[in-house]
Amino acid sequence: MPDDALLSLQLDHLKELQVRYESALADHGFDSLLVASGAAPYRYGDDQAWHFQGYGPFLHWTGLTGREHCWLWVRTGQKPVLWLHEPVDFWHANQPLPEEPWQAFIEVRSSQSPEAPLLDDPGTLAVIGDPALLGTAAGKQNPEGLLKALDETRVRKTAYEIECLAQANRMALAGHRAARDAFVNGESEFGISLAYQQATRQREADAPYHSIIGQNGHAGTLHYQYYDTQPPGHPRSLLIDAGVRFRGYCSDITRTTAGPGESHFAAVIHGLERLQLRLCDMVAPGVDYIDIHRKAHQGIAALLSATGLVTGLDDQSIVEQGITRAFFPHGIGHFLGVQVHDVAGKPAPAPEDAPFLRLTRQLEPGMVVTIEPGLYFIPSLLESLLAGESGQYLNRELLSRLRGCGGIRIEDNVVVTGTGSRNLTRAP
């Protein structure tokens, strides 16, 4: 059971959402809004459905993950209404709703039908959710302007949201400690996954995203999606990128561990972590997130020089020649909330020198971002680099030794405060 302070913050959160939504509805000519929680689609040619978590705006209000065919009606000047889909069914169980103070703010009703409820005097109505499930629901479906405005309501987190994100970090950190211990004790990727799930008390299907657990060369695949059931004969490295959901909110943490005898790789990890902490310290109101990304490339260049991976070039030239992009090909991070890659991060396109960057905004208090620099030994990128003019500056012997370690990523979740930042991962 959450503590009273968190439950009190949730009431404040709901009051703030009511204000934000009423403003967005008024700006776009609507009186009320019906939000569909969604449902899991069936696999093609099969009677089995994919695992379901929920639609972002529904989670933003309720935090109720995995609730299919539910509907939330937000009305100007009136109490919201939540219809929980609770059919009489001997195949599946209905999940009981714990009694919590937020139910005094939202009227909760039970529904046998998955269809949109009939509404009394909805006025000018908007309906949002998966178009495949909205059917013939009355009202304007998924109006683009309103959807963008509602995305903006998720950019600056309330105190309740920040505390949920902090708790999701606390829970995930326990899993990361267990994963590291499992690696040290010789477990396989699959065994490490089980250790993480046990420590976080979370089924993998309920995690905010598929955990990335890569040993040795697998750590060089950014979103490595398979788990070997047998440990490698020589465990050289572990990269684990894994999070937890708490009341709908996601943590997203990455750690890298060197295996026994990998002193040079451990030194690179140490250097990247020092850079990562400096980048976290850059998070503050008014800072352009793109500048943090570019500062990461400057830091990667310095690290490549310091570790002897690149010689004969100054740091600026290492960046300008595109060498850092071969070692660090992704963006520095993204927004975080009820979605791992939370919405409204790119009002402007990513710059040409950072095509995969998911966040291009100036930072403001209440925003929550990830800071996740990496340094990888990806064969396809390194081979192209080695074959070009810049190849002469790379230490081929050292690269050959480190390739089998795959790569490094270190990721924290950071809140922008009024004067600077709070690192939820280092001090949740």
C-alpha positions in Angstrom: 0.0 0.0 0.0 1.5 3.4 -0.9 2.1 5.8 1.9 -0.3 8.6 2.8 2.0 11.3 1.4 2.1 9.7 -2.0 -1.7 9.2 -2.1 -2.1 12.9 -1.1 0.2 13.9 -3.9 -1.9 11.9 -6.3 -5.0 14.0 -5.4 -3.0 17.1 -6.2 -1.9 15.5 -9.4 -5.5 14.8 -10.5 -6.5 18.4 -9.7 -3.7 19.7 -11.8 -4.6 17.3 -14.7 -8.2 18.6 -14.5 -7.0 22.2 -14.9 -4.6 21.2 -17.8 -7.2 19.2 -19.6 -10.0 21.8 -19.2 -7.6 24.4 -20.7 -6.7 22.1 -23.6 -10.4 21.3 -24.3 -11.4 24.9 -24.3 -8.5 25.9 -26.6 -9.7 23.4 -29.2 -13.5 23.8 -28.9 -14.5 20.8 -26.9 -16.6 20.4 -23.7 -15.5 16.9 -22.7 -13.2 14.1 -23.6 -13.6 10.3 -23.6 -10.3 8.4 -23.3 -10.1 4.7 -24.2 -7.7 2.6 -22.2 -7.2 0.3 -25.2 -6.9 -3.5 -25.5 -4.3 -6.0 -26.7 -4.6 -6.9 -30.4 -4.6 -10.6 -31.4 -1.7 -12.0 -33.2 -2.3 -12.5 -36.9 -3.9 -15.9 -37.6 -4.0 -16.8 -33.9 -6.4 -16.6 -30.9 -3.7 -15.3 -28.6 -3.3 -11.6 -27.8 -0.1 -9.6 -27.2 0.5 -8.5 -23.7 -1.3 -5.2 -22.9 -0.1 -2.2 -20.8 -2.3 0.8 -21.7 -2.7 4.1 -23.5 -0.6 7.0 -22.3 -3.4 9.5 -21.4 -5.4 6.8 -19.6 -2.3 5.9 -17.5 -1.6 9.6 -16.9 -4.9 9.9 -15.1 -5.3 6.5 -13.5 -1.9 4.6 -13.4 -4.0 1.5 -14.0 -1.8 -0.6 -16.3 -3.2 -3.7 -18.1 -6.8 -2.6 -17.8 -8.5 -3.3 -21.1 -11.7 -1.8 -22.5 -11.9 0.9 -19.8 -13.1 4.4 -20.5 -12.4 7.7 -18.8 -14.7 10.7 -19.3 -13.1 14.1 -18.5 -15.7 17.0 -18.3 -15.3 20.7 -17.9 -16.3 21.7 -14.4 -17.4 18.3 -13.3 -15.9 15.1 -11.7 -14.3 12.7 -14.2 -16.0 9.3 -14.6 -14.1 6.0 -15.0 -15.8 2.9 -16.4 -13.9 -0.3 -15.4 -14.5 -3.2 -17.7 -15.6 -6.0 -15.3 -17.4 -8.7 -17.2 -18.9 -11.8 -15.7 -16.3 -14.3 -17.0 -15.2 -17.8 -15.9 -12.1 -17.7 -18.3 -10.4 -14.6 -16.9 -10.3 -12.8 -13.5 -11.3 -9.2 -12.9 -8.5 -7.4 -11.0 -9.9 -5.8 -7.8 -9.4 -2.0 -7.4 -7.8 -1.1 -4.1 -9.6 1.6 -2.2 -7.6 4.8 -2.4 -8.3 8.5 -1.9 -8.3 9.3 -5.6 -11.6 7.5 -6.0 -13.2 10.5 -4.2 -12.0 12.7 -7.2 -12.9 10.3 -10.0 -16.3 8.5 -10.0 -15.8 4.8 -10.6 -18.4 2.7 -12.4 -18.4 -0.9 -13.5 -19.2 -2.0 -17.1 -19.9 -5.3 -18.6 -19.4 -4.1 -22.1 -16.2 -3.3 -23.9 -17.9 -0.6 -26.0 -17.8 3.1 -25.4 -20.3 4.1 -22.7 -23.4 6.2 -23.5 -22.8 9.7 -22.1 -25.3 12.1 -20.7 -25.0 15.6 -22.2 -21.4 15.3 -23.3 -21.5 18.6 -25.3 -18.9 18.9 -28.0 -17.1 15.6 -27.4 -13.6 14.3 -28.4 -12.7 10.7 -28.2 -9.1 9.5 -28.1 -7.4 6.1 -28.3 -6.5 3.3 -30.6 -8.6 3.9 -33.8 -9.2 0.2 -34.2 -11.1 0.1 -30.9 -13.0 3.4 -31.0 -15.6 1.9 -33.4 -18.6 4.2 -33.8 -18.0 6.1 -30.6 -19.8 9.4 -30.8 -17.6 12.5 -31.0 -14.6 13.7 -32.9 -12.1 10.9 -32.9 -8.4 11.7 -32.2 -8.4 15.4 -33.2 -4.8 16.2 -34.1 -4.6 19.6 -32.4 -6.1 18.3 -29.1 -3.8 15.3 -29.1 -0.7 17.5 -29.4 -2.0 19.7 -26.6 -2.6 16.7 -24.3 0.9 15.5 -25.0 2.1 18.8 -23.7 0.3 18.1 -20.4 2.8 15.3 -19.8 6.0 17.3 -20.4 6.3 18.9 -16.9 5.7 16.3 -14.2 3.8 16.9 -11.1 5.2 16.1 -7.6 3.2 12.9 -7.6 4.7 11.8 -10.9 8.2 12.5 -9.8 7.8 10.5 -6.7 6.4 7.6 -8.7 9.4 7.8 -11.0 11.7 7.8 -8.0 10.1 4.7 -6.6 10.3 3.0 -10.0 14.1 3.8 -9.8 14.4 2.4 -6.3 12.8 -0.9 -7.4 14.8 -1.2 -10.6 18.1 -0.5 -8.7 17.4 -3.6 -6.6 17.1 -5.6 -9.9 20.3 -4.1 -11.3 22.2 -5.2 -8.1 20.8 -8.7 -8.4 21.7 -8.8 -12.1 25.2 -7.8 -11.5 25.6 -10.4 -8.7 24.1 -13.1 -11.1 26.7 -12.1 -13.7 29.6 -12.3 -11.2 28.3 -15.7 -10.2 28.5 -17.0 -13.8 24.8 -16.9 -14.8 23.6 -16.8 -18.4 21.7 -13.9 -19.9 18.5 -15.8 -19.2 19.6 -16.4 -15.6 20.4 -12.7 -15.2 16.9 -11.9 -16.5 15.3 -14.2 -13.9 17.4 -12.6 -11.1 16.3 -9.1 -12.2 12.6 -10.2 -12.3 12.8 -11.8 -8.9 14.5 -8.8 -7.3 12.0 -6.3 -8.8 9.0 -8.7 -8.3 7.9 -7.9 -11.8 7.0 -10.2 -14.7 9.0 -9.3 -17.8 5.7 -8.8 -19.6 4.8 -6.1 -17.1 8.1 -4.3 -17.4 8.0 -0.9 -19.2 10.1 -2.4 -22.1 11.8 -5.6 -23.0 14.9 -5.7 -20.8 18.2 -5.5 -22.8 20.6 -8.1 -21.3 23.8 -8.6 -23.3 27.0 -10.4 -22.4 30.2 -10.0 -24.3 29.6 -9.1 -28.0 25.9 -8.9 -27.5 26.4 -5.7 -25.5 27.3 -4.0 -28.8 23.8 -4.4 -30.2 21.9 -1.4 -28.9 18.6 -3.1 -28.4 19.7 -6.7 -28.1 16.6 -8.8 -27.7 17.6 -12.4 -27.1 18.8 -14.2 -24.0 21.3 -17.0 -24.2 20.4 -19.8 -21.8 24.0 -20.9 -21.4 26.7 -18.6 -20.0 29.6 -17.7 -22.2 32.8 -19.7 -21.7 34.6 -16.5 -20.9 32.3 -13.8 -19.4 33.9 -10.5 -20.4 31.1 -8.0 -19.9 27.5 -7.4 -19.1 25.3 -4.6 -20.3 21.8 -4.5 -18.8 19.2 -1.9 -19.7 16.1 -2.5 -17.6 13.3 -0.7 -15.8 10.3 -1.1 -13.6 6.7 0.3 -13.7 5.3 1.8 -10.5 1.7 3.0 -10.7 2.1 3.4 -14.4 5.4 5.3 -14.3 8.6 3.9 -15.8 12.2 3.8 -14.8 14.9 3.2 -17.5 18.4 2.4 -16.2 21.4 1.0 -17.8 24.6 -0.4 -16.2 27.7 -2.1 -17.6 30.0 -4.4 -15.7 33.4 -5.7 -16.7 34.2 -9.4 -16.3 37.2 -10.7 -14.4 40.5 -9.8 -15.9 39.1 -7.1 -18.1 41.1 -4.2 -16.6 41.3 -2.1 -19.8 37.5 -2.4 -20.4 36.9 -1.6 -16.8 38.9 1.6 -17.2 36.8 2.6 -20.2 33.7 2.0 -18.2 35.1 4.2 -15.4 35.9 7.0 -17.8 32.4 6.8 -19.4 30.8 6.9 -16.0 32.7 10.1 -15.1 31.5 11.6 -18.3 28.0 10.5 -17.7 27.9 12.1 -14.3 29.2 15.4 -15.7 26.4 15.3 -18.3 23.8 14.7 -15.6 25.1 17.8 -13.8 24.4 19.8 -17.0 20.7 19.2 -16.6 19.1 22.5 -15.5 16.4 24.9 -16.6 17.2 26.8 -19.8 19.7 24.2 -21.0 19.2 23.0 -24.6 19.1 19.2 -24.5 20.9 19.1 -27.9 23.8 20.8 -26.2 24.1 17.9 -23.7 24.2 15.5 -26.6 26.9 17.5 -28.3 28.9 17.7 -25.1 28.6 13.9 -24.8 30.4 13.6 -28.2 33.1 15.9 -27.0 33.5 13.8 -23.9 33.6 10.6 -26.0 36.3 12.1 -28.1 38.4 12.8 -25.0 37.8 9.3 -23.7 38.9 7.7 -27.0 42.1 9.7 -26.8 42.7 9.0 -23.1 42.3 5.3 -23.5 44.4 5.1 -26.6 41.7 4.0 -28.9 42.3 7.0 -31.2 45.7 8.7 -31.6 47.1 11.5 -33.7 44.0 13.7 -33.6 42.8 16.4 -31.2 39.3 15.9 -29.6 37.6 18.4 -31.9 38.9 16.7 -35.0 37.7 13.3 -33.7 34.2 14.7 -33.5 34.3 16.6 -36.8 35.5 13.5 -38.7 32.5 11.5 -37.4 34.7 9.1 -35.4 32.6 9.5 -32.2 29.4 8.7 -34.1 30.8 5.3 -34.9 31.4 4.6 -31.2 28.3 6.5 -29.9 25.6 6.2 -32.7 22.4 7.0 -30.7 21.0 10.0 -28.9 21.9 11.0 -25.3 18.4 10.3 -24.1 14.7 11.1 -24.0 11.7 12.2 -21.9 10.5 9.7 -19.3 7.0 9.2 -17.8 4.1 6.8 -18.3 6.0 5.8 -21.5 9.6 5.0 -21.6 10.1 7.3 -24.6 7.6 9.9 -23.3 5.8 12.2 -25.7 6.3 15.7 -27.0 10.1 15.5 -27.1 10.6 16.7 -30.6 8.7 19.9 -31.5 11.6 20.5 -33.8 13.3 17.7 -35.9 16.5 16.2 -34.7 19.6 18.1 -36.0 21.6 16.6 -38.9 24.5 15.7 -36.6 22.1 13.8 -34.2 19.5 12.1 -36.3 18.4 9.6 -33.6 18.0 12.2 -30.8 14.5 11.8 -29.3 14.5 15.1 -27.4 15.2 18.5 -29.0 13.7 20.9 -26.4 15.1 23.5 -24.0 14.8 22.0 -20.5 12.3 23.3 -18.0 11.5 22.5 -14.3 9.4 19.4 -14.0 10.8 17.6 -17.1 12.3 14.2 -16.5 15.0 13.0 -18.9 17.4 10.1 -19.3 21.1 10.7 -19.7 22.7 7.7 -21.4 26.0 8.0 -23.2 27.5 4.9 -24.7 30.7 3.7 -26.2 30.4 0.6 -28.3 32.5 -1.7 -30.5 29.9 -2.4 -33.3 31.5 -4.4 -36.1 29.5 -2.8 -38.9 30.3 0.7 -37.8 33.9 0.1 -37.0 34.6 -1.7 -40.3 33.3 1.2 -42.2 35.4 3.6 -40.1 38.6 1.5 -40.4 38.2 1.3 -44.2 38.0 5.1 -44.5 40.5 7.9 -44.2 40.0 8.1 -40.4 41.0 4.5 -40.0 44.7 5.5 -39.7 44.0 7.1 -36.4 42.4 4.1 -34.7 44.3 1.7 -32.5 43.5 -1.6 -34.4 45.2 -3.8 -31.9 43.3 -2.4 -28.9 40.0 -2.4 -30.8 40.5 -6.0 -31.6 41.0 -6.8 -27.9 37.9 -4.8 -26.8 35.5 -5.8 -29.6 34.5 -9.0 -27.7 33.3 -6.8 -24.8 30.6 -5.4 -27.0 30.1 -2.0 -25.5 29.2 0.3 -22.6 26.1 2.3 -21.8 25.4 4.1 -18.5 21.9 5.6 -18.0 20.3 7.6 -15.2 16.9 9.3 -14.9 17.1 13.0 -14.0 14.5 15.6 -13.0 14.9 19.2 -14.0 14.4 21.3 -10.8 13.9 25.0 -10.4 17.7 25.6 -9.9 19.3 22.5 -11.4 18.5 18.8 -11.3 17.8 15.8 -9.1 19.3 12.4 -10.2 16.6 9.9 -9.4 18.9 6.9 -10.1 21.8 8.0 -8.0 19.7 9.4 -5.1 16.1 8.2 -5.5 
